[in-house]
Amino acid sequence: NVRTEKGPIKIYGRVRLAKVGEAHGEEPIWSDWLCYGNWGNDILRGSLKTEKEGIGVKLSVDTIEVEKEGWVGDRFQFQLQSEGWLLPSDISHVAVTLYPEEKQHLQWGEEERGGLLHHVLDVPRYSQMRRDPNTAGVMCSATCVSMVLNYYGFAVLPEEAAWGLKDFDYGPENSGFGNWSFNAAYLGSQGFEASVKSMTLKELKEEIQAGRPTPVSVAYSNKPEDGLPYVA
């Protein structure tokens, strides 16, 4: 989260790759630094197009993935760069989410699912599909952010939230709102400490129990063979 207008900030990340299997003793290799994109309150901010790096790491919008078979990431580093002048006090919060494949939902037990929760938060409701039909289909994250802000007393319409988090390089028409890192950065510019996190159901329930509404991005499939939660 950045509460400043002192020039755009570039966020970079890199992964240390380690060989698994018979060649486990092979020396780990650091990937190149890959740029997530540019953030700022007064610029045409945007994520960068997908980049690929030779030793098997791919950056897709805001996610770095290890692609090369037989290699895993065992370390991660990030750095911030500013084209203007930036002080440590200008940075309020930096967060990185790691998603180990062995912790996928299909292997969740009672510890990851948590117990029953009977707690409803009075979050104002908006429907993205009742917005301008030209943008309604891509307003999901902006609508969620608007609902959260209104819960905390801000009078913000989904369209206003969309402009605040708009990613000028996201999507086929370079006009997207779905980059969750940009959603978190926009909330940070409104005074909140926000981050993107891969959660278990138990952790999500704990957020709700604590009175914090939490937008979620859910993956599911209508095909049982896809390996995702199946919805008939």
Disulfide bonds with the S-S distance in Angstrom:
none
